[in-house]
């Protein structure tokens, strides 16, 4: 995590020098054409050179747990499942020969908090977690008809739906919106403009990724029709019937017209250059 001073541009505690990209031309000219830049005095970036968008992106960062430059954030995130299930049945006798039954089952497995990834956990809006609810619904309509005590027909129609919507936890929250809250323009509608952006950093001692997980939707519908005719003759029992099944599977790669905005922050602008003209590895500036 960045220290309390670093988001303000103060990298004086860091052993990695921060270079002023606006001095590259003057430094290169003074260095005989070899690419270079002058470091910020005291390793402090002036406030007027820090992007307003960067300030808004980092405004939700929690305070570090200690004064270290690395391994400086410790937290606990609640996890678990919240499950419920319902089963019901209704029977109706139309006559002495015919009975109709309706059987239903439904349930949900929802995550307590967010469904988290395996990497380092930050709070919203930087969390790598996502809202997930796994739902199942089942329905059976059954008709039983007794032609004679020895001849019975049973017709069934069944429906099963498995639905697993997953959504970005910042979607629809205006204080996290990339377009409204952060002020990034010309974004397509959907998650790109209405969720917090994902930000990755390069360099030595670079901050961890600010995640923004892509929301998506998937569901599977199964339709089944079954008919069985049972005939009892003497000591023999015969069953005739058929099963017919339809399967409908739907999946969207992302829940809206667009995926969350992804920003990749390179350390090339604020890193030093060695004598070969290659970018040296230094801490990423903000």
Secondary structure, 3 states (H helix, E strand, C coil): CCCCCHHHCECCCCCCCCECHHHHHHHHHHCCCCCCCCECHHHECCHHHCCHHHHHHHCCCCCCCCCCCCCCCCCCCCCCEEEEEEEEEEEEECCCCEEEEEEEEEEEEEECCCECCCCCCCCCCCCCCEEEEEEEEEEEEEEEEEEECCEEEEEEEEEEEEEEEEECCCCCCHHHCCCCCCCCCCCCCCHHHHCCCEEEECCCCCCCCECCCCCEEEEEEEEEEEEEEEEEECCEEEEEEEEEEEEEEEEECCCCCCCCCEEEECCCCCCCECCCCCECCCCCCC
